[in-house]
């Protein structure tokens, strides 16, 4: 499906475990992670997540950025640790995946 600039993020998920991302994210989710890997971006692409934010000053390699561009997955970086980056988004009104129940498509049980 790919990135839709008109689609608003409705929730955020902070995780370094792909299994948790697969289980707990919903559509229109921003993924925050400290793993700037091809696998994380591929997972975000497959799940139609809104964007990936790499935390703790992590920078993705050129091949990861190229894949993200091809897959239309926006990638951002911050020096903030995962906890603080998630907290700042939450303080600005972006719900966590566990809190958002209207509209977002749930995965898992």
C-alpha positions in Angstrom: 0.0 0.0 0.0 2.7 2.5 1.0 2.7 6.0 2.5 -0.3 8.2 2.2 0.6 11.8 3.1 -3.1 12.5 3.9 -3.3 9.6 6.4 -2.9 10.8 10.0 -1.1 8.8 12.6 -3.5 7.7 15.3 -1.2 5.8 17.6 2.5 5.1 18.4 4.3 1.9 19.3 7.8 1.8 20.8 9.6 -1.5 20.5 12.9 -3.1 19.5 11.2 -6.5 19.0 9.6 -7.3 15.7 7.4 -9.9 17.3 5.8 -7.1 19.5 5.4 -4.8 16.5 3.6 -7.6 14.6 1.4 -8.3 17.6 0.5 -4.8 19.0 0.5 -2.3 16.2 -2.5 -1.1 14.3 -2.8 0.7 11.0 -1.9 4.4 11.1 0.8 3.7 13.8 4.2 5.4 14.1 6.8 2.9 15.1 9.7 4.1 17.3 12.7 1.8 17.6 16.4 1.7 18.3 17.0 -0.9 15.6 17.7 0.9 12.2 17.5 -2.4 10.3 16.1 -3.4 7.0 13.9 -5.9 8.9 12.2 -3.1 10.9 11.5 -1.0 7.8 10.2 -4.1 5.9 7.9 -4.9 8.9 6.6 -1.3 8.9 6.0 -1.6 5.1 4.2 -4.9 5.4 2.0 -3.6 8.2 1.2 -0.3 6.5 2.6 1.7 9.4 2.6 5.5 9.1 6.4 6.0 9.7 9.4 4.7 11.5 11.4 6.8 14.0 14.9 5.6 14.9 15.7 6.7 18.5 18.9 7.0 20.6 20.8 8.7 17.7 20.7 5.6 15.5 21.1 6.1 11.8 20.0 3.6 9.2 22.4 2.5 6.5 22.1 3.5 2.9 20.4 0.2 1.9 17.8 0.7 4.6 17.1 4.2 3.4 16.8 3.1 -0.2 14.4 0.3 0.8 12.3 2.8 2.8 12.2 5.2 -0.1 11.2 2.4 -2.5 8.6 1.2 0.0 7.3 4.7 0.6 7.9 4.4 4.4 8.9 7.7 5.9 12.0 7.4 8.2 13.0 9.9 10.9 15.7 9.9 13.5 16.0 11.5 16.9 18.7 11.5 19.6 16.0 11.0 22.3 15.8 7.6 24.0 12.8 5.4 23.3 11.0 6.2 26.5 11.3 10.0 26.1 10.5 10.0 22.4 7.3 8.0 23.1 6.5 10.2 26.1 6.7 13.4 24.0 4.4 12.0 21.4 2.0 10.9 24.0 2.1 14.3 25.7 1.1 15.8 22.4 -2.0 13.6 22.2 -0.8 10.6 20.1 -2.3 7.6 21.8 -0.5 4.3 22.4 -1.6 1.3 20.5 -3.3 -0.2 23.6 -5.4 2.9 24.1 -6.6 3.4 20.5 -9.7 1.4 19.8 -11.8 3.5 17.3 -10.9 2.9 13.7 -7.4 1.4 13.9 -7.3 -2.2 12.7 -6.1 -4.4 15.5 -3.6 -7.3 15.0 -3.3 -10.4 17.1 -5.9 -11.3 19.7 
